[in-house]
Amino acid sequence: MPLLAKPAAEEVLVVGDTEWDLFFARNGGLKSCWGAYGYGDPEECRALRPHYVIAAITDLPKLVFP
């Protein structure tokens, strides 16, 4: 018996700052949020069309808990 319940895909948000994070979300069928403040190539990250974009990590709570 697992200790944690497996969340449904629509309950998961992958937050990352590189194109690899966005690929991970896409390949897993999960929503993605690109942290534009990080190390990813902006052109490549935008081309992957993340569901959300945040300019600073402090923007994440407003996105998750509107």
Buried (B, 14 or more C-beta within 10 A) or exposed (E): EEEEEEEEEEEBBBBBBBBEBBBBBBEEEBBBBBBBEEEBEEEEBBEBEBBBBBEEEEBBEEBEEE
